[in-house]
C-alpha cells in the first residue's frame, strides 16, 4: 500500500515508557487498510469507536491524518522505490 504510519506524542517528564495504546492503534489501522483495501490520505479522519486503551481516561474520539512536520515526505524513485 506504500505508506508508513507514525505518531507524534506529547509526554510528561516523568513518563519513560512508550504507551502500549499507541502500538495497538497503529496495528488496528494497519488491519483496517489490509482488510478493507481502503487507504488513508492527508486530511482523512476516522472515529475510534472506543477507548484508546485500558485505564485511559480521555475524551479523544477520533484521529486525523496529517503530514508530520519533523519527518517530511518520502521521495519515491521512478521505479516506485
mmJSON file of the N, C-alpha and C atoms, coordinates in Angstrom:
{"data_MODEL":{"atom_site":{
"group_PDB":["ATOM","ATOM","ATOM","ATOM","ATOM","ATOM","ATOM","ATOM","ATOM","ATOM","ATOM","ATOM","ATOM","ATOM","ATOM","ATOM","ATOM","ATOM","ATOM","ATOM","ATOM","ATOM","ATOM","ATOM","ATOM","ATOM","ATOM","ATOM","ATOM","ATOM","ATOM","ATOM","ATOM","ATOM","ATOM","ATOM","ATOM","ATOM","ATOM","ATOM","ATOM","ATOM","ATOM","ATOM","ATOM","ATOM","ATOM","ATOM","ATOM","ATOM","ATOM","ATOM","ATOM","ATOM","ATOM","ATOM","ATOM","ATOM","ATOM","ATOM","ATOM","ATOM","ATOM","ATOM","ATOM","ATOM","ATOM","ATOM","ATOM","ATOM","ATOM","ATOM","ATOM","ATOM","ATOM","ATOM","ATOM","ATOM","ATOM","ATOM","ATOM","ATOM","ATOM","ATOM","ATOM","ATOM","ATOM","ATOM","ATOM","ATOM","ATOM","ATOM","ATOM","ATOM","ATOM","ATOM","ATOM","ATOM","ATOM","ATOM","ATOM","ATOM","ATOM","ATOM","ATOM","ATOM","ATOM","ATOM","ATOM","ATOM","ATOM","ATOM","ATOM","ATOM","ATOM","ATOM","ATOM","ATOM","ATOM","ATOM","ATOM","ATOM","ATOM","ATOM","ATOM","ATOM","ATOM","ATOM","ATOM","ATOM","ATOM","ATOM","ATOM","ATOM","ATOM","ATOM","ATOM","ATOM","ATOM","ATOM","ATOM","ATOM","ATOM","ATOM","ATOM","ATOM","ATOM","ATOM","ATOM","ATOM","ATOM","ATOM","ATOM","ATOM","ATOM","ATOM","ATOM","ATOM","ATOM","ATOM","ATOM","ATOM","ATOM","ATOM","ATOM","ATOM","ATOM","ATOM","ATOM","ATOM","ATOM","ATOM","ATOM","ATOM","ATOM","ATOM","ATOM","ATOM","ATOM","ATOM","ATOM","ATOM","ATOM","ATOM","ATOM","ATOM","ATOM","ATOM","ATOM","ATOM","ATOM","ATOM","ATOM","ATOM","ATOM","ATOM","ATOM","ATOM","ATOM","ATOM","ATOM","ATOM","ATOM","ATOM","ATOM","ATOM","ATOM","ATOM","ATOM","ATOM","ATOM","ATOM","ATOM","ATOM","ATOM","ATOM","ATOM","ATOM","ATOM","ATOM","ATOM","ATOM","ATOM","ATOM","ATOM","ATOM","ATOM","ATOM","ATOM","ATOM","ATOM","ATOM","ATOM","ATOM","ATOM","ATOM","ATOM","ATOM","ATOM","ATOM","ATOM","ATOM","ATOM"],
"id":[1,2,3,4,5,6,7,8,9,10,11,12,13,14,15,16,17,18,19,20,21,22,23,24,25,26,27,28,29,30,31,32,33,34,35,36,37,38,39,40,41,42,43,44,45,46,47,48,49,50,51,52,53,54,55,56,57,58,59,60,61,62,63,64,65,66,67,68,69,70,71,72,73,74,75,76,77,78,79,80,81,82,83,84,85,86,87,88,89,90,91,92,93,94,95,96,97,98,99,100,101,102,103,104,105,106,107,108,109,110,111,112,113,114,115,116,117,118,119,120,121,122,123,124,125,126,127,128,129,130,131,132,133,134,135,136,137,138,139,140,141,142,143,144,145,146,147,148,149,150,151,152,153,154,155,156,157,158,159,160,161,162,163,164,165,166,167,168,169,170,171,172,173,174,175,176,177,178,179,180,181,182,183,184,185,186,187,188,189,190,191,192,193,194,195,196,197,198,199,200,201,202,203,204,205,206,207,208,209,210,211,212,213,214,215,216,217,218,219,220,221,222,223,224,225,226,227,228,229,230,231,232,233,234,235,236,237,238,239,240,241,242,243],
"type_symbol":["N","C","C","N","C","C","N","C","C","N","C","C","N","C","C","N","C","C","N","C","C","N","C","C","N","C","C","N","C","C","N","C","C","N","C","C","N","C","C","N","C","C","N","C","C","N","C","C","N","C","C","N","C","C","N","C","C","N","C","C","N","C","C","N","C","C","N","C","C","N","C","C","N","C","C","N","C","C","N","C","C","N","C","C","N","C","C","N","C","C","N","C","C","N","C","C","N","C","C","N","C","C","N","C","C","N","C","C","N","C","C","N","C","C","N","C","C","N","C","C","N","C","C","N","C","C","N","C","C","N","C","C","N","C","C","N","C","C","N","C","C","N","C","C","N","C","C","N","C","C","N","C","C","N","C","C","N","C","C","N","C","C","N","C","C","N","C","C","N","C","C","N","C","C","N","C","C","N","C","C","N","C","C","N","C","C","N","C","C","N","C","C","N","C","C","N","C","C","N","C","C","N","C","C","N","C","C","N","C","C","N","C","C","N","C","C","N","C","C","N","C","C","N","C","C","N","C","C","N","C","C","N","C","C","N","C","C","N","C","C","N","C","C"],
"label_atom_id":["N","CA","C","N","CA","C","N","CA","C","N","CA","C","N","CA","C","N","CA","C","N","CA","C","N","CA","C","N","CA","C","N","CA","C","N","CA","C","N","CA","C","N","CA","C","N","CA","C","N","CA","C","N","CA","C","N","CA","C","N","CA","C","N","CA","C","N","CA","C","N","CA","C","N","CA","C","N","CA","C","N","CA","C","N","CA","C","N","CA","C","N","CA","C","N","CA","C","N","CA","C","N","CA","C","N","CA","C","N","CA","C","N","CA","C","N","CA","C","N","CA","C","N","CA","C","N","CA","C","N","CA","C","N","CA","C","N","CA","C","N","CA","C","N","CA","C","N","CA","C","N","CA","C","N","CA","C","N","CA","C","N","CA","C","N","CA","C","N","CA","C","N","CA","C","N","CA","C","N","CA","C","N","CA","C","N","CA","C","N","CA","C","N","CA","C","N","CA","C","N","CA","C","N","CA","C","N","CA","C","N","CA","C","N","CA","C","N","CA","C","N","CA","C","N","CA","C","N","CA","C","N","CA","C","N","CA","C","N","CA","C","N","CA","C","N","CA","C","N","CA","C","N","CA","C","N","CA","C","N","CA","C","N","CA","C","N","CA","C","N","CA","C","N","CA","C","N","CA","C","N","CA","C"],
"label_alt_id":[null,null,null,null,null,null,null,null,null,null,null,null,null,null,null,null,null,null,null,null,null,null,null,null,null,null,null,null,null,null,null,null,null,null,null,null,null,null,null,null,null,null,null,null,null,null,null,null,null,null,null,null,null,null,null,null,null,null,null,null,null,null,null,null,null,null,null,null,null,null,null,null,null,null,null,null,null,null,null,null,null,null,null,null,null,null,null,null,null,null,null,null,null,null,null,null,null,null,null,null,null,null,null,null,null,null,null,null,null,null,null,null,null,null,null,null,null,null,null,null,null,null,null,null,null,null,null,null,null,null,null,null,null,null,null,null,null,null,null,null,null,null,null,null,null,null,null,null,null,null,null,null,null,null,null,null,null,null,null,null,null,null,null,null,null,null,null,null,null,null,null,null,null,null,null,null,null,null,null,null,null,null,null,null,null,null,null,null,null,null,null,null,null,null,null,null,null,null,null,null,null,null,null,null,null,null,null,null,null,null,null,null,null,null,null,null,null,null,null,null,null,null,null,null,null,null,null,null,null,null,null,null,null,null,null,null,null,null,null,null,null,null,null],
"label_comp_id":["UNK","UNK","UNK","UNK","UNK","UNK","UNK","UNK","UNK","UNK","UNK","UNK","UNK","UNK","UNK","UNK","UNK","UNK","UNK","UNK","UNK","UNK","UNK","UNK","UNK","UNK","UNK","UNK","UNK","UNK","UNK","UNK","UNK","UNK","UNK","UNK","UNK","UNK","UNK","UNK","UNK","UNK","UNK","UNK","UNK","UNK","UNK","UNK","UNK","UNK","UNK","UNK","UNK","UNK","UNK","UNK","UNK","UNK","UNK","UNK","UNK","UNK","UNK","UNK","UNK","UNK","UNK","UNK","UNK","UNK","UNK","UNK","UNK","UNK","UNK","UNK","UNK","UNK","UNK","UNK","UNK","UNK","UNK","UNK","UNK","UNK","UNK","UNK","UNK","UNK","UNK","UNK","UNK","UNK","UNK","UNK","UNK","UNK","UNK","UNK","UNK","UNK","UNK","UNK","UNK","UNK","UNK","UNK","UNK","UNK","UNK","UNK","UNK","UNK","UNK","UNK","UNK","UNK","UNK","UNK","UNK","UNK","UNK","UNK","UNK","UNK","UNK","UNK","UNK","UNK","UNK","UNK","UNK","UNK","UNK","UNK","UNK","UNK","UNK","UNK","UNK","UNK","UNK","UNK","UNK","UNK","UNK","UNK","UNK","UNK","UNK","UNK","UNK","UNK","UNK","UNK","UNK","UNK","UNK","UNK","UNK","UNK","UNK","UNK","UNK","UNK","UNK","UNK","UNK","UNK","UNK","UNK","UNK","UNK","UNK","UNK","UNK","UNK","UNK","UNK","UNK","UNK","UNK","UNK","UNK","UNK","UNK","UNK","UNK","UNK","UNK","UNK","UNK","UNK","UNK","UNK","UNK","UNK","UNK","UNK","UNK","UNK","UNK","UNK","UNK","UNK","UNK","UNK","UNK","UNK","UNK","UNK","UNK","UNK","UNK","UNK","UNK","UNK","UNK","UNK","UNK","UNK","UNK","UNK","UNK","UNK","UNK","UNK","UNK","UNK","UNK","UNK","UNK","UNK","UNK","UNK","UNK","UNK","UNK","UNK","UNK","UNK","UNK"],
"label_asym_id":["A","A","A","A","A","A","A","A","A","A","A","A","A","A","A","A","A","A","A","A","A","A","A","A","A","A","A","A","A","A","A","A","A","A","A","A","A","A","A","A","A","A","A","A","A","A","A","A","A","A","A","A","A","A","A","A","A","A","A","A","A","A","A","A","A","A","A","A","A","A","A","A","A","A","A","A","A","A","A","A","A","A","A","A","A","A","A","A","A","A","A","A","A","A","A","A","A","A","A","A","A","A","A","A","A","A","A","A","A","A","A","A","A","A","A","A","A","A","A","A","A","A","A","A","A","A","A","A","A","A","A","A","A","A","A","A","A","A","A","A","A","A","A","A","A","A","A","A","A","A","A","A","A","A","A","A","A","A","A","A","A","A","A","A","A","A","A","A","A","A","A","A","A","A","A","A","A","A","A","A","A","A","A","A","A","A","A","A","A","A","A","A","A","A","A","A","A","A","A","A","A","A","A","A","A","A","A","A","A","A","A","A","A","A","A","A","A","A","A","A","A","A","A","A","A","A","A","A","A","A","A","A","A","A","A","A","A","A","A","A","A","A","A"],
"label_entity_id":["1","1","1","1","1","1","1","1","1","1","1","1","1","1","1","1","1","1","1","1","1","1","1","1","1","1","1","1","1","1","1","1","1","1","1","1","1","1","1","1","1","1","1","1","1","1","1","1","1","1","1","1","1","1","1","1","1","1","1","1","1","1","1","1","1","1","1","1","1","1","1","1","1","1","1","1","1","1","1","1","1","1","1","1","1","1","1","1","1","1","1","1","1","1","1","1","1","1","1","1","1","1","1","1","1","1","1","1","1","1","1","1","1","1","1","1","1","1","1","1","1","1","1","1","1","1","1","1","1","1","1","1","1","1","1","1","1","1","1","1","1","1","1","1","1","1","1","1","1","1","1","1","1","1","1","1","1","1","1","1","1","1","1","1","1","1","1","1","1","1","1","1","1","1","1","1","1","1","1","1","1","1","1","1","1","1","1","1","1","1","1","1","1","1","1","1","1","1","1","1","1","1","1","1","1","1","1","1","1","1","1","1","1","1","1","1","1","1","1","1","1","1","1","1","1","1","1","1","1","1","1","1","1","1","1","1","1","1","1","1","1","1","1"],
"label_seq_id":[1,1,1,2,2,2,3,3,3,4,4,4,5,5,5,6,6,6,7,7,7,8,8,8,9,9,9,10,10,10,11,11,11,12,12,12,13,13,13,14,14,14,15,15,15,16,16,16,17,17,17,18,18,18,19,19,19,20,20,20,21,21,21,22,22,22,23,23,23,24,24,24,25,25,25,26,26,26,27,27,27,28,28,28,29,29,29,30,30,30,31,31,31,32,32,32,33,33,33,34,34,34,35,35,35,36,36,36,37,37,37,38,38,38,39,39,39,40,40,40,41,41,41,42,42,42,43,43,43,44,44,44,45,45,45,46,46,46,47,47,47,48,48,48,49,49,49,50,50,50,51,51,51,52,52,52,53,53,53,54,54,54,55,55,55,56,56,56,57,57,57,58,58,58,59,59,59,60,60,60,61,61,61,62,62,62,63,63,63,64,64,64,65,65,65,66,66,66,67,67,67,68,68,68,69,69,69,70,70,70,71,71,71,72,72,72,73,73,73,74,74,74,75,75,75,76,76,76,77,77,77,78,78,78,79,79,79,80,80,80,81,81,81],
"pdbx_PDB_ins_code":[null,null,null,null,null,null,null,null,null,null,null,null,null,null,null,null,null,null,null,null,null,null,null,null,null,null,null,null,null,null,null,null,null,null,null,null,null,null,null,null,null,null,null,null,null,null,null,null,null,null,null,null,null,null,null,null,null,null,null,null,null,null,null,null,null,null,null,null,null,null,null,null,null,null,null,null,null,null,null,null,null,null,null,null,null,null,null,null,null,null,null,null,null,null,null,null,null,null,null,null,null,null,null,null,null,null,null,null,null,null,null,null,null,null,null,null,null,null,null,null,null,null,null,null,null,null,null,null,null,null,null,null,null,null,null,null,null,null,null,null,null,null,null,null,null,null,null,null,null,null,null,null,null,null,null,null,null,null,null,null,null,null,null,null,null,null,null,null,null,null,null,null,null,null,null,null,null,null,null,null,null,null,null,null,null,null,null,null,null,null,null,null,null,null,null,null,null,null,null,null,null,null,null,null,null,null,null,null,null,null,null,null,null,null,null,null,null,null,null,null,null,null,null,null,null,null,null,null,null,null,null,null,null,null,null,null,null,null,null,null,null,null,null],
"Cartn_x":[0.814,0.0,0.851,2.133,3.034,2.821,2.665,2.517,3.297,3.565,4.199,3.436,3.035,2.297,3.228,3.08,3.838,2.943,3.294,2.57,3.555,3.141,3.916,3.16,3.753,3.067,3.757,2.96,3.496,3.571,4.55,4.644,5.159,4.839,5.329,6.776,7.482,8.881,9.034,8.007,8.105,7.682,7.289,6.912,8.142,8.442,9.63,9.308,8.117,7.716,6.885,7.026,6.161,4.786,3.719,2.381,1.938,1.459,1.039,-0.107,-0.984,-2.123,-1.679,-0.51,-0.037,0.232,0.86,1.115,-0.188,-1.112,-2.404,-3.159,-3.12,-3.806,-3.214,-1.896,-1.257,-1.554,-1.564,-1.896,-3.338,-4.257,-5.657,-5.821,-5.104,-5.169,-4.63,-3.535,-2.951,-3.919,-4.543,-5.523,-6.69,-7.129,-8.235,-7.871,-6.693,-6.281,-6.13,-5.434,-5.211,-6.479,-7.379,-8.628,-9.669,-9.691,-10.717,-10.192,-8.887,-8.329,-8.469,-9.125,-9.26,-7.932,-7.625,-6.378,-6.672,-5.697,-5.78,-4.955,-5.354,-4.6,-4.651,-3.828,-3.821,-5.224,-5.637,-6.958,-8.055,-7.816,-8.825,-8.957,-10.155,-10.379,-11.111,-10.977,-11.572,-11.992,-13.22,-13.683,-13.011,-12.764,-12.064,-13.01,-14.248,-15.269,-14.844,-14.249,-13.889,-12.705,-12.32,-11.228,-9.887,-8.951,-7.613,-6.826,-7.242,-6.558,-7.062,-6.721,-7.183,-6.739,-7.673,-7.352,-7.083,-7.362,-7.113,-8.334,-8.191,-9.27,-9.092,-9.809,-9.662,-10.984,-11.126,-12.303,-11.989,-10.795,-10.388,-11.305,-11.912,-12.869,-12.585,-11.598,-11.29,-9.834,-9.34,-7.988,-8.046,-7.05,-6.933,-5.565,-5.495,-4.237,-3.643,-2.42,-1.751,-0.28,0.348,1.779,2.553,3.603,4.451,5.49,5.477,6.405,7.867,8.122,9.504,10.012,9.127,9.553,9.622,8.723,8.678,8.073,8.263,7.686,8.688,8.193,9.03,9.288,10.545,10.892,10.971,9.97,9.929,10.723,11.432,12.147,11.192,11.671,10.81,10.32,11.019,10.585,9.69,9.296,8.406,9.091,10.427,11.151,11.885],
"Cartn_y":[-1.203,0.0,1.258,1.165,2.305,3.397,3.053,4.071,3.678,4.672,4.428,5.244,4.621,5.306,5.654,6.852,7.259,8.114,8.214,9.068,10.023,11.239,12.228,12.463,12.022,12.06,13.008,13.76,14.58,13.699,13.939,13.186,14.081,13.659,14.378,13.979,14.79,14.487,13.189,12.826,11.598,10.347,10.483,9.326,8.822,7.531,6.957,5.787,5.252,4.102,4.577,3.898,4.166,3.604,4.379,3.888,2.749,1.671,0.491,0.821,1.749,2.057,2.562,3.204,3.735,2.602,1.521,0.374,-0.287,-0.421,-1.037,-0.223,1.087,1.94,1.753,1.783,1.603,0.221,-0.805,-2.146,-2.22,-1.569,-1.564,-0.838,0.266,0.984,0.12,-0.574,-1.461,-2.584,-3.189,-4.246,-3.722,-2.499,-1.906,-1.758,-1.197,-0.961,-2.284,-3.239,-4.503,-5.343,-5.18,-5.933,-5.375,-4.062,-3.434,-2.957,-2.705,-2.132,-0.619,-0.034,1.425,2.041,3.195,3.871,5.165,5.602,6.884,7.896,9.153,10.221,11.437,12.418,13.646,14.233,14.622,15.218,14.22,12.926,11.932,11.888,11.57,11.414,10.109,9.595,8.305,8.285,7.886,7.711,6.507,6.557,5.471,4.42,4.752,3.797,3.016,3.703,3.024,3.68,3.12,3.667,3.49,4.352,4.269,3.12,2.641,1.53,1.392,0.304,0.073,1.189,1.68,2.695,4.08,4.305,5.614,6.498,7.53,8.479,9.624,9.551,10.556,10.817,12.016,12.345,12.231,11.761,11.599,10.589,10.98,10.093,9.877,10.573,10.434,10.808,10.409,10.789,11.46,12.264,12.981,12.666,12.428,12.123,13.411,13.703,14.945,14.661,15.544,15.416,15.676,14.93,15.109,16.167,17.304,18.385,18.023,17.018,16.621,15.573,14.697,13.639,14.095,14.979,15.392,14.3,14.427,13.473,12.416,11.469,10.408,10.714,10.714,10.931,9.574,9.268,7.987,8.079,7.034,6.954,6.66,6.703,6.453,5.016,4.095,2.692,2.375,3.412,3.218,2.84,2.856,2.511,3.7],
"Cartn_z":[0.0,0.0,0.0,0.282,0.171,1.201,2.46,3.493,4.728,5.539,6.833,7.857,8.931,9.979,11.126,11.647,12.824,13.696,14.954,15.894,16.529,16.688,17.422,18.726,19.838,21.133,22.101,22.814,23.908,25.151,25.983,27.225,28.336,29.542,30.713,30.984,31.73,32.047,32.833,33.607,34.41,33.643,32.393,31.576,30.821,31.01,30.381,29.459,29.55,28.739,27.544,26.416,25.265,25.589,25.406,25.753,24.831,25.428,24.677,23.722,24.112,23.259,21.893,21.809,20.53,19.544,20.018,19.148,18.722,19.662,19.353,18.311,18.415,17.443,16.052,15.933,14.631,14.048,14.885,14.407,13.917,14.621,14.189,12.865,12.672,11.402,10.264,10.518,9.513,9.157,10.161,9.903,9.074,9.386,8.64,7.167,6.885,5.498,4.746,5.334,4.648,4.558,5.499,5.478,4.523,4.353,3.516,2.17,2.072,0.844,0.79,1.798,1.853,2.277,1.744,2.081,2.844,3.623,4.308,3.531,3.637,3.0,3.915,3.618,4.411,4.471,5.663,5.845,6.164,5.956,6.318,7.833,8.289,9.728,9.949,11.178,11.494,12.951,13.215,14.579,15.207,16.494,17.184,17.746,17.951,18.405,19.643,20.597,21.829,22.509,23.618,24.422,23.717,24.021,23.465,24.081,25.202,25.859,27.274,27.921,29.29,30.228,31.016,32.006,31.444,30.173,29.567,29.771,30.546,30.779,29.789,28.676,27.632,26.938,26.416,25.618,24.135,23.808,22.424,21.744,20.631,19.979,18.496,17.942,16.52,16.271,15.1,14.699,13.34,13.05,11.789,11.211,9.92,9.257,8.702,9.136,8.746,8.468,7.731,7.463,8.753,8.969,10.141,9.81,10.514,10.184,10.432,11.26,11.528,10.537,10.052,9.144,7.689,7.305,5.901,5.033,3.728,2.786,2.374,1.6,1.058,-0.408,-0.802,-2.209,-2.896,-3.733,-4.429,-5.719,-6.044,-7.31,-8.452,-9.656,-10.819,-10.873,-10.198,-10.178,-8.987,-8.187,-7.053,-5.768,-5.759,-4.531,-3.975],
"occupancy":[1.0,1.0,1.0,1.0,1.0,1.0,1.0,1.0,1.0,1.0,1.0,1.0,1.0,1.0,1.0,1.0,1.0,1.0,1.0,1.0,1.0,1.0,1.0,1.0,1.0,1.0,1.0,1.0,1.0,1.0,1.0,1.0,1.0,1.0,1.0,1.0,1.0,1.0,1.0,1.0,1.0,1.0,1.0,1.0,1.0,1.0,1.0,1.0,1.0,1.0,1.0,1.0,1.0,1.0,1.0,1.0,1.0,1.0,1.0,1.0,1.0,1.0,1.0,1.0,1.0,1.0,1.0,1.0,1.0,1.0,1.0,1.0,1.0,1.0,1.0,1.0,1.0,1.0,1.0,1.0,1.0,1.0,1.0,1.0,1.0,1.0,1.0,1.0,1.0,1.0,1.0,1.0,1.0,1.0,1.0,1.0,1.0,1.0,1.0,1.0,1.0,1.0,1.0,1.0,1.0,1.0,1.0,1.0,1.0,1.0,1.0,1.0,1.0,1.0,1.0,1.0,1.0,1.0,1.0,1.0,1.0,1.0,1.0,1.0,1.0,1.0,1.0,1.0,1.0,1.0,1.0,1.0,1.0,1.0,1.0,1.0,1.0,1.0,1.0,1.0,1.0,1.0,1.0,1.0,1.0,1.0,1.0,1.0,1.0,1.0,1.0,1.0,1.0,1.0,1.0,1.0,1.0,1.0,1.0,1.0,1.0,1.0,1.0,1.0,1.0,1.0,1.0,1.0,1.0,1.0,1.0,1.0,1.0,1.0,1.0,1.0,1.0,1.0,1.0,1.0,1.0,1.0,1.0,1.0,1.0,1.0,1.0,1.0,1.0,1.0,1.0,1.0,1.0,1.0,1.0,1.0,1.0,1.0,1.0,1.0,1.0,1.0,1.0,1.0,1.0,1.0,1.0,1.0,1.0,1.0,1.0,1.0,1.0,1.0,1.0,1.0,1.0,1.0,1.0,1.0,1.0,1.0,1.0,1.0,1.0,1.0,1.0,1.0,1.0,1.0,1.0,1.0,1.0,1.0,1.0,1.0,1.0,1.0,1.0,1.0,1.0,1.0,1.0],
"B_iso_or_equiv":[0.0,0.0,0.0,0.0,0.0,0.0,0.0,0.0,0.0,0.0,0.0,0.0,0.0,0.0,0.0,0.0,0.0,0.0,0.0,0.0,0.0,0.0,0.0,0.0,0.0,0.0,0.0,0.0,0.0,0.0,0.0,0.0,0.0,0.0,0.0,0.0,0.0,0.0,0.0,0.0,0.0,0.0,0.0,0.0,0.0,0.0,0.0,0.0,0.0,0.0,0.0,0.0,0.0,0.0,0.0,0.0,0.0,0.0,0.0,0.0,0.0,0.0,0.0,0.0,0.0,0.0,0.0,0.0,0.0,0.0,0.0,0.0,0.0,0.0,0.0,0.0,0.0,0.0,0.0,0.0,0.0,0.0,0.0,0.0,0.0,0.0,0.0,0.0,0.0,0.0,0.0,0.0,0.0,0.0,0.0,0.0,0.0,0.0,0.0,0.0,0.0,0.0,0.0,0.0,0.0,0.0,0.0,0.0,0.0,0.0,0.0,0.0,0.0,0.0,0.0,0.0,0.0,0.0,0.0,0.0,0.0,0.0,0.0,0.0,0.0,0.0,0.0,0.0,0.0,0.0,0.0,0.0,0.0,0.0,0.0,0.0,0.0,0.0,0.0,0.0,0.0,0.0,0.0,0.0,0.0,0.0,0.0,0.0,0.0,0.0,0.0,0.0,0.0,0.0,0.0,0.0,0.0,0.0,0.0,0.0,0.0,0.0,0.0,0.0,0.0,0.0,0.0,0.0,0.0,0.0,0.0,0.0,0.0,0.0,0.0,0.0,0.0,0.0,0.0,0.0,0.0,0.0,0.0,0.0,0.0,0.0,0.0,0.0,0.0,0.0,0.0,0.0,0.0,0.0,0.0,0.0,0.0,0.0,0.0,0.0,0.0,0.0,0.0,0.0,0.0,0.0,0.0,0.0,0.0,0.0,0.0,0.0,0.0,0.0,0.0,0.0,0.0,0.0,0.0,0.0,0.0,0.0,0.0,0.0,0.0,0.0,0.0,0.0,0.0,0.0,0.0,0.0,0.0,0.0,0.0,0.0,0.0,0.0,0.0,0.0,0.0,0.0,0.0],
"pdbx_formal_charge":[null,null,null,null,null,null,null,null,null,null,null,null,null,null,null,null,null,null,null,null,null,null,null,null,null,null,null,null,null,null,null,null,null,null,null,null,null,null,null,null,null,null,null,null,null,null,null,null,null,null,null,null,null,null,null,null,null,null,null,null,null,null,null,null,null,null,null,null,null,null,null,null,null,null,null,null,null,null,null,null,null,null,null,null,null,null,null,null,null,null,null,null,null,null,null,null,null,null,null,null,null,null,null,null,null,null,null,null,null,null,null,null,null,null,null,null,null,null,null,null,null,null,null,null,null,null,null,null,null,null,null,null,null,null,null,null,null,null,null,null,null,null,null,null,null,null,null,null,null,null,null,null,null,null,null,null,null,null,null,null,null,null,null,null,null,null,null,null,null,null,null,null,null,null,null,null,null,null,null,null,null,null,null,null,null,null,null,null,null,null,null,null,null,null,null,null,null,null,null,null,null,null,null,null,null,null,null,null,null,null,null,null,null,null,null,null,null,null,null,null,null,null,null,null,null,null,null,null,null,null,null,null,null,null,null,null,null,null,null,null,null,null,null],
"auth_seq_id":[1,1,1,2,2,2,3,3,3,4,4,4,5,5,5,6,6,6,7,7,7,8,8,8,9,9,9,10,10,10,11,11,11,12,12,12,13,13,13,14,14,14,15,15,15,16,16,16,17,17,17,18,18,18,19,19,19,20,20,20,21,21,21,22,22,22,23,23,23,24,24,24,25,25,25,26,26,26,27,27,27,28,28,28,29,29,29,30,30,30,31,31,31,32,32,32,33,33,33,34,34,34,35,35,35,36,36,36,37,37,37,38,38,38,39,39,39,40,40,40,41,41,41,42,42,42,43,43,43,44,44,44,45,45,45,46,46,46,47,47,47,48,48,48,49,49,49,50,50,50,51,51,51,52,52,52,53,53,53,54,54,54,55,55,55,56,56,56,57,57,57,58,58,58,59,59,59,60,60,60,61,61,61,62,62,62,63,63,63,64,64,64,65,65,65,66,66,66,67,67,67,68,68,68,69,69,69,70,70,70,71,71,71,72,72,72,73,73,73,74,74,74,75,75,75,76,76,76,77,77,77,78,78,78,79,79,79,80,80,80,81,81,81],
"auth_comp_id":["UNK","UNK","UNK","UNK","UNK","UNK","UNK","UNK","UNK","UNK","UNK","UNK","UNK","UNK","UNK","UNK","UNK","UNK","UNK","UNK","UNK","UNK","UNK","UNK","UNK","UNK","UNK","UNK","UNK","UNK","UNK","UNK","UNK","UNK","UNK","UNK","UNK","UNK","UNK","UNK","UNK","UNK","UNK","UNK","UNK","UNK","UNK","UNK","UNK","UNK","UNK","UNK","UNK","UNK","UNK","UNK","UNK","UNK","UNK","UNK","UNK","UNK","UNK","UNK","UNK","UNK","UNK","UNK","UNK","UNK","UNK","UNK","UNK","UNK","UNK","UNK","UNK","UNK","UNK","UNK","UNK","UNK","UNK","UNK","UNK","UNK","UNK","UNK","UNK","UNK","UNK","UNK","UNK","UNK","UNK","UNK","UNK","UNK","UNK","UNK","UNK","UNK","UNK","UNK","UNK","UNK","UNK","UNK","UNK","UNK","UNK","UNK","UNK","UNK","UNK","UNK","UNK","UNK","UNK","UNK","UNK","UNK","UNK","UNK","UNK","UNK","UNK","UNK","UNK","UNK","UNK","UNK","UNK","UNK","UNK","UNK","UNK","UNK","UNK","UNK","UNK","UNK","UNK","UNK","UNK","UNK","UNK","UNK","UNK","UNK","UNK","UNK","UNK","UNK","UNK","UNK","UNK","UNK","UNK","UNK","UNK","UNK","UNK","UNK","UNK","UNK","UNK","UNK","UNK","UNK","UNK","UNK","UNK","UNK","UNK","UNK","UNK","UNK","UNK","UNK","UNK","UNK","UNK","UNK","UNK","UNK","UNK","UNK","UNK","UNK","UNK","UNK","UNK","UNK","UNK","UNK","UNK","UNK","UNK","UNK","UNK","UNK","UNK","UNK","UNK","UNK","UNK","UNK","UNK","UNK","UNK","UNK","UNK","UNK","UNK","UNK","UNK","UNK","UNK","UNK","UNK","UNK","UNK","UNK","UNK","UNK","UNK","UNK","UNK","UNK","UNK","UNK","UNK","UNK","UNK","UNK","UNK","UNK","UNK","UNK","UNK","UNK","UNK"],
"auth_asym_id":["A","A","A","A","A","A","A","A","A","A","A","A","A","A","A","A","A","A","A","A","A","A","A","A","A","A","A","A","A","A","A","A","A","A","A","A","A","A","A","A","A","A","A","A","A","A","A","A","A","A","A","A","A","A","A","A","A","A","A","A","A","A","A","A","A","A","A","A","A","A","A","A","A","A","A","A","A","A","A","A","A","A","A","A","A","A","A","A","A","A","A","A","A","A","A","A","A","A","A","A","A","A","A","A","A","A","A","A","A","A","A","A","A","A","A","A","A","A","A","A","A","A","A","A","A","A","A","A","A","A","A","A","A","A","A","A","A","A","A","A","A","A","A","A","A","A","A","A","A","A","A","A","A","A","A","A","A","A","A","A","A","A","A","A","A","A","A","A","A","A","A","A","A","A","A","A","A","A","A","A","A","A","A","A","A","A","A","A","A","A","A","A","A","A","A","A","A","A","A","A","A","A","A","A","A","A","A","A","A","A","A","A","A","A","A","A","A","A","A","A","A","A","A","A","A","A","A","A","A","A","A","A","A","A","A","A","A","A","A","A","A","A","A"],
"auth_atom_id":["N","CA","C","N","CA","C","N","CA","C","N","CA","C","N","CA","C","N","CA","C","N","CA","C","N","CA","C","N","CA","C","N","CA","C","N","CA","C","N","CA","C","N","CA","C","N","CA","C","N","CA","C","N","CA","C","N","CA","C","N","CA","C","N","CA","C","N","CA","C","N","CA","C","N","CA","C","N","CA","C","N","CA","C","N","CA","C","N","CA","C","N","CA","C","N","CA","C","N","CA","C","N","CA","C","N","CA","C","N","CA","C","N","CA","C","N","CA","C","N","CA","C","N","CA","C","N","CA","C","N","CA","C","N","CA","C","N","CA","C","N","CA","C","N","CA","C","N","CA","C","N","CA","C","N","CA","C","N","CA","C","N","CA","C","N","CA","C","N","CA","C","N","CA","C","N","CA","C","N","CA","C","N","CA","C","N","CA","C","N","CA","C","N","CA","C","N","CA","C","N","CA","C","N","CA","C","N","CA","C","N","CA","C","N","CA","C","N","CA","C","N","CA","C","N","CA","C","N","CA","C","N","CA","C","N","CA","C","N","CA","C","N","CA","C","N","CA","C","N","CA","C","N","CA","C","N","CA","C","N","CA","C","N","CA","C","N","CA","C","N","CA","C","N","CA","C","N","CA","C","N","CA","C"],
"pdbx_PDB_model_num":[1,1,1,1,1,1,1,1,1,1,1,1,1,1,1,1,1,1,1,1,1,1,1,1,1,1,1,1,1,1,1,1,1,1,1,1,1,1,1,1,1,1,1,1,1,1,1,1,1,1,1,1,1,1,1,1,1,1,1,1,1,1,1,1,1,1,1,1,1,1,1,1,1,1,1,1,1,1,1,1,1,1,1,1,1,1,1,1,1,1,1,1,1,1,1,1,1,1,1,1,1,1,1,1,1,1,1,1,1,1,1,1,1,1,1,1,1,1,1,1,1,1,1,1,1,1,1,1,1,1,1,1,1,1,1,1,1,1,1,1,1,1,1,1,1,1,1,1,1,1,1,1,1,1,1,1,1,1,1,1,1,1,1,1,1,1,1,1,1,1,1,1,1,1,1,1,1,1,1,1,1,1,1,1,1,1,1,1,1,1,1,1,1,1,1,1,1,1,1,1,1,1,1,1,1,1,1,1,1,1,1,1,1,1,1,1,1,1,1,1,1,1,1,1,1,1,1,1,1,1,1,1,1,1,1,1,1,1,1,1,1,1,1]
}}}
